[in-house]
């Protein structure tokens, strides 16, 4: 997939448990909060999706059932905001 992130289409997938968006060429419209309604999501792959600045990366850690997260090869720069111990949710 490429172009704008199809947030409206993902809104109806509230029971989704695994989502692989790796290697998708989304443009600047991709926002992590658009995934926040996927409360049953257990595995998320955002590898090579171009999340360069990742200002909203912390939103991923609010997904209550998330156990597996892939963020490789995104070219992050700067600091990823991590308030508290947000990674502990992935370790349980």
PyMOL commands that set and color helices and strands:
alter all, ss='L'
color gray80, all
select helices_A, chain A and resi 7-11+32-35+57-62+88-91
alter helices_A, ss='H'
color red, helices_A
select strands_A, chain A and resi 2-3+18-20+25-26+43-45+68-70
alter strands_A, ss='S'
color yellow, strands_A
deselect
rebuild
show_as cartoon
